[in-house]
Amino acid sequence: MSDEQLIADFLQQVAESRATGQKPTTADVAVAQLIGIVGQNSPHKPQAIEALAKCDWALALNFLSALTPAGMVFVPAGELTMGSDENDDEQLIHTVWVDSFYIDRTPITNKQYGEFWEDVSYESHSAAWENVERAREVIYAQQLRRAPYHWFDPDFNPPEKPVVGVSWYEAVVYARWAGKRLPTEAEWEKAARSTDARRYPWGNDFDATHLNTNLADNAPNTTTRPGQFSPHGDSPYGAQDMAGNVWEWTSSAHAPYPYRADDGREAAQRDTRRVLRGGGFRSRFEDHYRCAHRYAQQPDYVYFAVGFRCATTVPPNMKV
């Protein structure tokens, strides 16, 4: 049987499994066949990994977890209970299937962003700006800005701190340059709260000692090195700083729930408000740090408590 047919048959089994809620008896054999395609470096290797990412079968999850790129954490496929009844914008509570993916363990730092900044000019055309070329012009028009808004501010630009003052456009282009992408809202929320609908990455009770927030005693009132509040503030999958420190851009346009990835909200060409998650160090309300909290801004918005992290589904040949 050809690799293409093996992948097609596998996807059919996955679809039937989701529809019935039953794992097929041949699941491990099917997974092993796709792992064989990957191991043989077949031209269909990417398609095989993409197919494996669509199921929650243990053998596939173990295999994909072992492929986790450096600096990222693995989030396994499965259902997410998305939203909450605490704010109108988070209703209704609904179930979303999220394929396996990888997400950066921490927000992107100034050191990481600096490599991109030295390679990709804001002032001239570049392949990295493809499909968002107008965005490059908008950014450059902002006081002839040639870097993130706080790039030269010593309070925010130490190499180990998260990059801030980046618009959604800049986050998209950096992610593309790095061989990654921004996480969708659903992916971000799952990475933060797992499958148990917890309120915060660490559990259901707010604890100001678990994150960088002005609500804490002796708050630093600036960004901090990612991971400073680890492991107590980590998400169930080991992602750090998903509450506090910096708001994080997602790929998703702001739209009512239920979340659907195929309804246009993930179109990069749409000039519309995009969703930020996680809360920043200057947030003054516990509510902002909840995993389900949504905050929307125009894609050219910049602020000293706004950054981002990247995600990917199939491990690419990354530059960062």
N, C-alpha and C positions, 0 to 999 in steps of 0.2 A: 504494500500500500504506500502511496506517495506521502511525502511530508504534508502537502496541502490537504490531502484527504484525512490524515490523522488529526490535523488541527481542526478541520471542519467537524469531524465526528466528535472530537473532544468538546467543542463548543455546543454541539447539540446535546450531549450528555449534561453539560453544565446548565443549559436552559431547562431541560427536563427536571433536573435536580431542584432548581429554584422553584419551579412551578409546583412540584409535588412535596417539597420539603424533605425528600429522601435522598440520601447519598447512594449512588448506584453501586452495585456489588463489584463492578469492574473499575471503580474510580482509581484505585492504586495502579492498576495496569495502565490505564489511560494516562495518568500523570507520568508514570515511568517512560512511556513512549515519547511524551513531549520533552522530558528531561534528556532523553536520548538524542532528540533533534538538537537540543542546545549543546550537548556534549560533543556532538559531531561537527560543530561549527557550520551547520547547514545554512544556506542562504535564507532559510525560513526561521532562523534562530530568534529574531525579534518578535515575529508573529507567535512563536511558541511561548515565549515568556509573557507576552500580552495575554494569551489565552489562559495560561496558568494563573495570572493575576485576577481572573474573573471568578475563581472558585474559592471556597473556604475549606477545602479538603486538606487534612493535616499534612500529607506528604508534599503537596504543592506549597503550603505555607512554610514548611521547614526548608524547602529548597530555595524559595524566594528570600527568606530571611538570611540564608547563608550568602546571598548575593548583595546584601546591603552595602551600598557605597560608603566609603570613609566619610565621616562627619554627618551621616544621616541615620535615621532610625526607621525600622520597618513597621508599617501599620497593616495588619492582615485584612483580607477581604471579609466582608460580612455586613450585617445590617447596622445602621445607626439610628437611634432615636433622636431626631433632630428637632430643635426648637424648645420652647418652654411656654408656660402660661404666665410668666412674670412680666412680660411686656407685650403690647399689641403687635409689635414688629416681629416678635418671635413665634407668634401663633400662626398656624396651628401646629401642635405637636404631631409629627408624622415620622414614618419609617422610610429610610433611604438606603438602598444598597450601595456600598462603596467598594470598588475593586481594590485589591492590594496596591499599595504605593509606598514610596519612601519620602520622608520629609526631613529637612535639615534639623539636626539636633538643636541648633541655636539660631537666633537671627543672624543675618549676614553682617559681618563686622566691617569696620573701615579698612582693615588690612585686605580683606577679600574684595571689597568693592574697589579698592585702589588699583588692583591689578586690571580690572575692567576699565577703570577710568583712564589709565595710562594707554590702553589699547584701542579704545573706541571714543573718538572725539564727539563732543556735543555740537561742534561747529560745522561739521561737514558730513556728507552722505556716507553711509556705511551699511553693509548688508545686515548688521545687527538691528537697524532701524526699519527694516522691511515691513511694510503694512502699517507701521506707526510713524512714518516719516513726518507727518503733520505734527505729531507729538514732539518730535525733535525741534521743530520750528517754534512750537509753543514754549517749550522749556528754554530755548535759547533766547526767546524774546523777553523772558522774565529777567529784567535787569541784566541782559546779556549773560545769563547764568551759564557757566561752563562746568559746573560741578554740583553735587548736592548742596542744598541751601545752607547748611551749617558745616560744610566741608573744611572751612578754615577757622572754625571756632574752637579754641583749645579746650573749652568745656565739654565738647562733644566729639572731637576728632582723634583722640588716642586710638592707636591701631586695634587694640583689643576690645574697644567698645562697639556696640551696634551702630551701623551707619544710620543716620537720621536725615530729615529734610529731603527725602526722596519722594517724588510723585509716583503714582501708579505706573505711569509710562516708563520711568527709569527702572522701576522694579521689574517690569516685564522684559525690558531690553537686557538688563543684567542677567536675568534668568535664562533668556535665550542664548546669550553669549556663553554662559556657563554650561550649556547643554541640558538645562532643566526648564522649569516653568513655575508659575505661582500655583499654590494649592487652591483648589476650589473651596467655597464655603463649607461644603459637606466634608471634604477631606480635612480641612483645618479643624473643624469641630470634632471629628472623630479622633484625630491625633491628640486633641486636648482632653477629651472626656471619655474615650473608649466607648463601650457598649452599655454602660450602666446609668447613663443620663446624669452623672454627677454634676454638681454646680460649678466646681472649680477643678483644676487639673489634679489636685491632691485629695479631693473629697467634697463633702457637702457643706462644710463649715469654713467660713472665711478666716484666714490666719495671716495677719500682716507680716509675720516673720518669714513667710514662704515666698515672698515676691518683693520686687522693687516698687514701692508705692509710697506716696506722700502720707498715707494713712498710718504708716509705721512710726514708732518712736525713733528719733534720730535718723529720719529718712535722709538720704544723700541729696535729694532734690536735683538729681541729674541722672543720666543713664549710667548703668553699671556693666561691668564685664559679664557677658552671658555665662550662666552656670554658677554664679555666685550663691544662688539660693538652692542649688542642687545638693542632695537628692530630694529634700523635703518638698520643694516646689515643682518637681518633675511631673509630667503626665504619666499615665500608666504605661506608655510605650517608651518612656525615657526622653521625651522631648523637653527641653529646658526653656524657661522664661515664656511659656505660653500664656501666662497671666503676668501683667506688669512689665516694667522696663520700657518697651515700645509697643504701640499699636502696630499691627501687621496687615499689610495689604493681602487680599485674596484676589483670585482672578475674576470673581463673580460680580456681575452687575447687580445693583440693589433691585430686588423684585420681591413681590409677596410670596409667601410659602403656599403650597408645598414647593420645596426645592426640586427642580428638574434640570438636569444638565443639558437637555436637548431642546429647551424652550427659548434659546437665544441669549440667555444671560451670560454664557461663557464666550460670546463672540468678542474677539479682541478689537474689532473695528468700531464697536459701539462707543460713541462719546456720551457716556452716562455715568452716574455715580457708581462707585465701586465700594465693596464692603471691606471694612477693616475689622479686625478681631483682636481680643486679648487685653485691651486697656494699656495705657502708658503710665509712666512713673508720676505724671502730674494729675492723673485721674483722682477725683475726690469722692468717688462713690464706689462702694463695694460692688454695686451692680455692674460696673464696667468690666470687672474682672471675671465675671461668670463665663463659662465656656460657650453658652448659647447667645451671649450678648452681641448685637449687631450695631455697627456704626458706619454710616455711609458718607462719603465725600466725593467731590468731583475728582476725576483722574489726575488733574494738575495740582491738587492740594499738596502742600508741604508744611511740615510742622516739626519742631525739635523732639517730639516724642512719637514720630511715625517712622517705622522701618519695614522690614519684611524678612521672610525666609522662603526658601524654594522647596519644590517637590519634584518628584519624577515617578513614573510608573515602571518603565523599563530601564534598567541601569544603563546610562549612556556613557560615552567616552568623554567624561567631564574635564573641564580645564581648571576648575578651582578645587 
